[in-house]
Amino acid sequence: MTPREQARQILKDNCHGTYTIPAKDLYPFQWNWDSCFCALGWGTFDEVRAWQEFDTLFSGQWKNGMLPHIIFHKESETYFPNADIWNSQTNPPTSGISQPPVASTLVKFLYERCKDKSEAKKRLHTLLPKLFLYHSWYHTHRCENGLITTYHPWETGRDNSAEWDEALFRVPLKLKGGFERRDTALIEETERPTGKEYDHYVALLQILKSHDYDGQTLHNTIPFKIADIGINSILLRADKDLLWLYQQTGDTKYSDQIKNRISSLENAFDLLWSSECENYGSYDLRTNTIIPVETAASFLPFYAGAVSDDKAEKMLKKLHSWEKQVKFMLPSLDPFHHKFEPKRYWKGPIWPIINFLVATGLKEHGYTDHANRIQEDTRKLIEQEGFREYFNPLNGLGLGGSNFSWAAATYLFWL
Ligand code: DGY
């Protein structure tokens, strides 16, 4: 089988009717951003199935607009924390937090590529109010000093990124009851977050649950309150793409509101620039300080279209030094950082979807050499190692889950 045939087969094997699980056993439910990338993959050979992926994802949307990070359509014993632990009291059961809001941008990418435009327009009409509501949730329930806040590392998608360590370990460990991880029974421990990190993830989950996941009350009490450079860049880009999507349908009723949101986020963006690192970073809203850790997400402001020429020059210098330090781009953590671990989840490995987003932004800014290097490295890694969850940037070895849906989708759509 060619890699493209294999990629299609992976999506089909991970397909549960109208949604796609990220990987068998390891992630047996529908995940928010995974699913959006899967839709792009489906869109290359089955447009109807691609739109279904979004429809099923939004069937889990909460009344307040929040789009959960996991939707538990069925039960499974192989994942912790399951639906009972989250106890969302919703139908279908879901987690109580969200994930990076790639949806509107990936709906745009799908729409642009669809051959059947009349079907695509119909689907857009159904999806647009849901996307608008999702963005509204971020801009009202999760906005502070003009920036978008996050209350849990799982919400950033970059669970154990070194950026979160200090804030995460401040979360008091008052665990109610024990718990048993399932991930380390399936994947080597050295490739996953540590036990200490998991204790704090669960402690934070218990705090969120005790407040019924209510953003308004959590706002003052939650110990982990971060403006993630990833979420802020992704939402800024998504706001612009949402405006574009509305324009395709000729509906202008929210144009001014969306434009205001874009400018308020753009105005706050300077808070995310670290002059110490000469790069973008995440901001700790509990200590009111920028976190001096550079990650792959530090380059997502290109994707947001938020980088001025003088900042771009500094960021490209960084990118260049990273290119010389690793064999494959783009490591998830600064390879010069003392916490860099090339095998451990978000503390160093390469993630195909982040590569796709960063390279897209670089290309749009005209930095094609850097974008091409990231794109070609991703292709090489997948073709050599298979559709793995993440890859070691020093030797290229595949890590984490296998037959991974978003690696397959990224390959089909981008590579
Ligand atoms: C996990 O379980 O590892 C996920 O990243 C949380 O969604």
Residues whose N, C-alpha, C, O or C-beta is under 5 A from the ligand:
A	BS01	DGY	F80 W154 D159
